[in-house]
Amino acid sequence: MSEPDLTLRDADYVGKWLPFLRLVMKKYFRSEVRDVQRIPAEGGVLIVSNHSGGLMPMDVPIITVAFHDHFGLDRPIYTLAHDMLFTGALGPHVRAAGFVEANRENAAAVLEAGAVTIVFPGGDYDSFRPTRKQAEIDFNGRTGYVRTALEADVPIVPVVSIGGQESQLFLWHGEPLAKLFGLQKLMRSEYFPVSLGFPFGLTFAFPPNLPLPTKIVTQVLEPIDIRAEFGEDPDIAEVDAEIRSRMQDALDRLSRARRFPVLG
């Protein structure tokens, strides 16, 4: 597998779209990102976050806007994304925006180049979780992000957000439906999510409902130097459990402070 060409990210292209993203994230979703300055200003950094919003998650644009508002356009942030985004005419645009195919090799290349990347270990399992579980950190047993940070010798910066899973009412992952329609082969997905929203009402993955203007609050936690905290040969499961515990504590605090669904 060839390494990604990180030079395809175009700071001018990102800068052109940033005002539009900022307008949507700040005005429509009333996004609030707390303590973005905790992200180290230099060197490789692995941001690890929960994932919300189904087929239209807002985690990436919200973090991207806050990141560039604080660090500027010259400090790149790369997003690991599904292969489907890179097909056809869309491919050059998403690469110019700083997206690379989601795999551990590409994550390592970004980190070794001294850049920042964001991963969502829970992936689509997390993004399609029922709305009643929006305040739960569940990576579905995935711990590869810990190994990625260790191999690149970079800190992990945990990030949690709340509100995105209220963009519509998510009801069910729909694993049996995914098996029935063969989505694993067609789209590399084990889920056929069932949700209720606007304007299509009850949907089975498609067509995607438009996200409600839910207030999304994001909290950046303190960086974690794995070897400094857990030793030179840390237990992967122990590190993962501790990171998820810290994220759960932070998400619990955000959940307690949230007074009303959608309104925040």
N, C-alpha and C positions, 0 to 999 in steps of 0.2 A: 504494500500500500504506500503510495507516494505521499510525501508531506504536503500540507496545504500551502498555497502561495499567499502568505500573509500580506504581501505588498498589494494585493488586489483591493484591500480596504482603502477607500478614498476619503480622506478627511474632509475634502471640499464637498463631496457628495453627502456625507453625514451631516455636515454643517448646513447644507441646503434644506434637508428634511427636518432638522432639529426644531426650528420654530413651530412647524406644524405639529410635530409630536408633542412639544411642550404645551401647546394650546389645548390639544385633545386631553392629554394626561392631567393637566392642571385644572382645566375648566370643566370638562365632561366628567372625569373620574375624581376630581378634587384630590389628586394624589398628594401624599405627604410622605417624604422619605426622611427618616431621622438618622442622624449620626453618620452620614455618608463619609465624613472625614476620617472615620475609622479605617477605611480602606487604605492600605499603604500607598504612598505616592510614588514609589519606585519598586521595580522588580516584579517578578511573576506573582500573581495572586489568583487563588481559586475561590470564587464566590459560590457558595452552596445555598440554594434557596428552595423553599416549598414552591409549588406550582399550582396556579389557579386560573379558572376561566374557560375550561373546555377547549373548543377549537379556536377560540380567540382570546388567549391569555394575554394580559397586559403587563405581566411581570417584567419582561425584557424592555419594552419602551419606557416604563416608569423608571427602572433602574438606570437605563442608558441616559435618559434626560438628566437625572440627578447627578450621575457620574460625570458627564461632560460639563454640566453647569459648575461643578466643583473643580474638576481637574483640567478642563479645556479639551480641545479636539486632538491635541498632539499626544495625549495619553490614551492609547487605543484600548477598547474593550471588545472582545470577540465573543460571539454567542454560538454555542454548539447547537445545531438544528437538524431536523429530520431531512433525509435525503430528498424527499419530494420537493422541498423548497428550491432545490438547485436544478430542477429540470426545466427545459424549454427556455423561453425568452426571459423568465423571471431570474434565472441563475446569475447572470452578470450583476443584476441590481442587488441581490441579497449578498453577494460576495463583496460588492463595493461598500455595503453597509456594515461589513464586519462579521458576517455569518460564515461558519465553516461546518462541514459535515460532522455530525455527532459521533465521535468514537474516541477511545482513550489515546490513540496515536496523535490525533489532531490536538487534543487537549494538551498533551505533553509538548507538542511543537510550539503552541502559543505560550505556554508557561516558560519554556526554556528560552524563548525570545524576549523574556522579561515583560510580557504583557499580561493583561487581566482577562480571564474568561469566567463565564457564569455557567453553572451546570444545575440541572434539576434532577437529582437522583430518582425521584419518584416518577418522573416522566408523565406519560399520558395516564398512568394509573392514578397519579396524584391530581392531575388536572381535571379528570373526570369524576373525582370522588363525590359522593353525595353531599349536598349543601349542609346537611345536618352534621357532617364531619369536617367542616371547613376549618375548625380550630384544632385539628389533629395533625401532627407531623408523622407521616408514614411514607417511607421510601420503598416499601414493598420488598424489604430485605436486601436492597442494593447497597453495596459498600465500596464499589470500585472507585468512587471519588476519593476515598482515603488513600488508596494505593497510588492514585494519580498524583496527589499532593506530595506523598512521601517520595516517589520516584523523581519528581521534579524539584524536591526540596523547597517547597513554597508554602506559605501560610494559607490556611483556610479561613475565609471570612464568612461566617453564617449570616444569612439574611432571612427574615420571615415577613410575611405580609398577610393581611386580612382584608376581606371585602370582595376579592375577585370571584369567589365562589357564590356570590350573591348576584352576579351579573345575569343569571337566570337560575331557575330551580333545578339543580342536578339531582336526578332520582336514582340512577343505577348505572353501573359500569357496563352491563350487558355482555358479559363474556360468552354466554351460550349463543347469543345472536352473532357475535363475531366469528365463532367457530362454524355456525351454520352457513354464513355467507363467505367464508374463507378469507377474512380480512388479513390474517397473518401473512398470507402469500401476496395479496393484492396491495396492502398498505403497511405492512410490518406492524400491525396493531392487533392486540388481543382483545380490544374493547369495541363495543358498539353502543355508545352511551345514549341513555334515554333522559331527556330533559324537558322542562316546560318553560316557555318564554315567549317573547314578542318578536316578530309578528305571527309566527307559524304555530304557536301553541305547543302541543305535545309533539316532539320530534325524536326520531331514532337516528342520531348522528347528523343527518342531512334532511332538509336544508338547515344551516346553522341560524339560530335566532340571533338577533342583534343584542349586544350586551346592554343591560340597564345601566344608568348613570350611577353606579354604586361607588361610594367613597372607598378608596383603597389606601390603607396605611401600611407603610413598609418600615421595618426596623433593622438597621445594620448592627450586628453584634461585634464584640471585640475579636480581633484576629487570634487564631489559634496556631501556635508553633507546635506541631505534633511531637517532634523529638524532644523539645524543651519540656513539654508537659508529661509525655508518656514514655520517654526513654528512646534509646537508639534503635531498639527492636520492638516497637510497640505491637500490641495485640489489636488487629484491625477491628474486630468486633467490639472491643472495649472502647476504642476511639470513636467508632460510629455511634455507639450507645450514648457516650458522653456528649457528642455534638448534637445528637437528636434531643437529648435531655435539655441542653441549654436552649435549643431552638423552641422546644415545647414550652419551657418556662416563659420565654419571651412572647410566644404566641398566646399563651394563657393571659398574660397581662394585656395584650392588645384586645383580646376577646372580652375581658372584663370591662374594659373601657368603652367598648362599642355599645351604644345605647339602643339603636334601632337598625334593622336590616336595611340595606341600600343607603339610607340616610347617613349612617355612620354614628 
